[in-house]
Amino acid sequence: MDLDSLPRPVAVALGGGGVLGAAHVGVGKALEARGFVPDLIVGTSVGALTGAIAAAHPDRAAPWLERVWTGLRRREVFPFGSRASIFGDRGLRRLIARAALPPRIEQLGIPFTAVAMDLAAGGQVLLDHGDLESALLASTAIPGVLPPVRRDGRTLVDGGVIAYVPVRAARQAGAASLVVLATGPESQPVRPMSRRGGAGAVAVRAGLLMLHEQIERDLLEVSKDVPTVVLPTGVDKWPAPWDFAHAQRLIDTASATSGRFLDRLRVSGPGLYRMSAVVTPPACRPTTPPP
């Protein structure tokens, strides 16, 4: 594993994905097993929740997260809400309370930033100090699905709208190298579209392409300047966003795949290091070959 040679500070950037965030836990298991501890953690949406727990409990977050994820059910996390959203945030508040987190971001063991979006101004908001619970609720507030959060005079929603994988935010926070945990089909090479499909299929396809282009743009931008390691999950069949029944499969697959990748990883300067080949600017190093 070559993570020890990455320039410091090393940031872990955890992307969104809802229930697909179970794959984060598998990747985290592989990192913990190899003794890796980052200098800072930046998370969007479910990545903010996972990242805050990892920041609070370095070296021992993955086993607890695995127990929680494999026991979760939709009604626990997404109880039906009110006029402001389809679901309420009571389930998320209970989950945050169970994680034994400190009340303030500054009290976490590793510096941490949650990414949200300002619903009025439209820009990304980096929450790196102050109340931790409201920061996590803001970063996970999927527009229309979970209620927006009022914080410091602003109305905040899910950071995934503007930074689905928060690598630019991690670079802005001072990272000299990045370890990226991304989940879902948006983070993988886009497969050909079926010729048949109604309005729903068209909308889903457009949303996937929008997020995929955002992720690739941001990865290519930051990897011009710093080593950017994208850890693979190995998952090729993703469940529906509300289906928690596949958590153990996602965890096990991501842990095994990312572990094999880490054991063969070699980093030599700025560039994009990943399993899947994409076109990169000439300044970037060749991608790491698949194990």
Residue pairs with C-beta under 8 A, 6 or more apart in sequence:
1 34
1 36
1 262
1 263
1 265
2 265
2 266
2 267
3 10
3 31
3 34
3 36
3 179
3 229
3 262
3 265
3 267
4 36
5 267
6 176
6 177
6 179
6 227
6 229
6 267
7 176
7 177
7 226
7 227
8 39
8 176
8 177
9 38
9 39
9 40
9 174
9 175
9 176
9 177
10 38
10 39
10 40
10 175
10 176
10 177
10 178
10 179
11 38
11 39
11 40
11 41
11 42
11 170
11 171
11 173
11 174
11 175
11 177
11 178
11 179
12 31
12 38
12 40
12 41
12 42
12 51
12 54
12 170
12 178
12 179
12 180
12 181
13 42
13 43
13 47
13 165
13 166
13 167
13 169
13 170
13 178
13 179
13 180
13 181
14 21
14 24
14 41
14 42
14 43
14 44
14 46
14 47
14 48
14 50
14 51
14 166
14 181
15 44
15 45
15 47
15 160
15 164
15 165
15 166
15 180
15 181
15 182
15 183
15 184
15 187
15 215
16 44
16 45
16 46
16 47
16 158
16 159
16 160
16 164
16 165
16 183
17 23
17 45
17 46
17 47
17 182
17 183
17 184
17 241
18 45
18 46
18 142
18 241
18 242
19 46
19 239
19 240
19 241
19 242
19 243
19 244
19 246
19 247
20 46
20 183
20 184
20 238
20 239
20 241
20 250
21 45
21 46
21 47
21 49
21 50
21 183
22 69
22 244
22 246
22 247
22 248
22 250
22 251
22 254
23 181
23 183
23 233
23 235
23 250
23 251
23 253
23 254
24 46
24 47
24 50
24 65
24 181
24 183
24 254
25 50
25 62
25 65
25 66
25 69
25 247
25 250
25 251
25 254
26 233
26 250
26 251
26 252
26 253
26 254
26 255
26 256
26 258
27 181
27 231
27 233
27 254
27 255
27 258
28 50
28 54
28 61
28 62
28 65
28 181
29 62
29 63
29 66
29 251
29 255
30 231
30 254
30 255
30 256
30 258
30 259
30 262
31 179
31 231
31 258
31 262
32 59
32 60
32 61
32 62
33 259
34 259
34 262
36 179
37 58
37 59
37 110
38 110
38 179
39 110
39 111
39 175
40 110
40 111
40 112
40 113
40 170
40 173
40 174
40 175
41 51
41 52
41 54
41 55
41 110
41 111
41 112
41 113
42 51
42 112
42 113
42 114
42 115
42 166
42 169
42 170
42 173
42 175
43 49
43 50
43 51
43 52
43 112
43 113
43 114
43 115
43 139
43 166
44 114
44 115
44 139
44 158
44 159
44 160
44 163
44 164
44 165
44 166
44 169
45 139
45 140
45 142
45 158
45 159
45 160
45 164
46 140
47 166
47 181
48 114
48 115
48 135
48 136
48 139
48 140
48 159
49 92
49 95
49 96
49 136
49 139
49 140
50 65
51 112
51 114
52 99
52 101
52 108
52 112
52 114
52 132
52 136
53 61
53 64
53 65
53 99
53 101
54 61
54 62
54 110
55 108
55 109
55 110
55 111
55 112
56 99
56 100
56 101
56 102
56 108
56 109
57 64
57 100
57 109
58 109
58 110
64 99
66 251
68 95
68 98
69 244
69 247
69 251
70 247
70 248
70 251
72 244
72 247
73 244
74 242
74 243
74 244
75 91
76 91
76 94
76 95
77 91
77 92
77 95
77 244
78 86
78 87
78 91
78 145
78 146
78 242
79 87
79 88
79 90
79 91
80 86
80 87
80 88
81 87
81 88
81 89
81 146
81 147
82 88
82 147
84 147
84 148
85 141
85 144
85 145
85 146
85 147
85 148
86 144
86 145
86 146
87 145
87 146
88 146
88 147
89 137
89 141
89 146
89 147
92 136
92 137
92 140
92 146
93 133
93 137
96 132
96 133
96 136
96 137
101 108
101 132
101 133
102 108
102 132
103 131
103 132
103 133
104 129
104 130
104 131
104 132
105 112
105 114
105 127
105 128
105 129
105 130
105 131
105 132
105 135
106 129
107 132
108 132
111 128
111 173
112 128
113 126
113 127
113 128
113 166
113 169
113 170
113 173
114 126
114 127
114 128
114 135
114 136
114 138
114 139
114 159
115 124
115 125
115 126
115 127
115 139
115 159
115 162
115 163
115 166
115 169
116 124
116 125
116 127
116 135
116 138
116 139
116 141
116 149
116 156
116 157
116 158
116 159
117 123
117 124
117 125
117 156
117 157
117 158
117 159
117 161
117 162
117 163
118 124
118 125
118 154
118 155
118 156
119 143
119 148
119 154
119 155
119 156
119 157
120 154
120 155
121 154
122 162
123 162
124 159
124 162
124 163
124 169
125 138
125 154
125 156
125 159
126 169
126 172
126 173
127 135
127 138
127 139
127 151
128 173
130 151
130 152
131 151
134 149
134 151
135 151
137 146
137 149
138 148
138 149
138 151
138 156
138 157
139 156
139 158
139 159
140 146
140 158
141 147
141 148
141 149
141 156
141 157
141 158
142 157
142 158
142 160
143 157
143 158
143 161
146 158
148 155
148 156
148 157
149 155
149 156
149 157
150 156
159 166
160 211
163 169
163 218
164 186
164 211
164 214
164 215
165 180
165 182
165 187
165 215
165 218
165 219
167 178
167 180
167 218
167 219
167 221
167 222
167 228
168 218
168 221
168 222
170 178
170 222
171 178
171 222
171 225
171 226
175 226
176 226
177 226
177 227
177 228
177 229
177 267
178 222
178 226
178 227
178 228
178 229
179 229
179 231
180 219
180 228
180 229
180 230
180 231
181 231
182 215
182 230
183 233
183 235
183 238
183 250
184 238
185 191
185 208
185 238
186 208
186 211
186 212
186 215
187 212
187 215
187 230
188 276
189 276
189 278
190 208
190 209
190 212
193 205
194 201
197 205
216 278
219 228
219 230
219 272
220 272
220 280
220 281
220 284
222 228
223 270
223 271
223 272
223 280
223 284
224 270
224 281
224 283
224 284
225 270
226 270
227 267
227 269
227 270
227 271
227 273
228 270
228 271
228 272
228 273
229 265
229 267
229 273
229 274
230 272
230 273
230 274
230 275
231 258
231 261
231 262
232 254
232 257
232 258
232 261
232 274
232 275
232 276
233 250
233 253
233 254
233 257
233 258
234 253
234 254
234 256
234 257
234 258
235 249
235 250
235 253
235 254
235 257
239 245
239 246
239 250
260 291
261 275
261 288
261 290
261 291
263 291
264 288
264 289
264 291
265 273
265 288
266 288
267 273
268 285
269 285
270 283
270 284
270 285
271 280
271 283
271 284
271 285
271 286
272 278
272 280
272 284
272 285
272 287
273 285
273 287
273 288
274 287
274 288
275 287
275 288
275 290
275 291
276 287
277 287
278 287
280 287
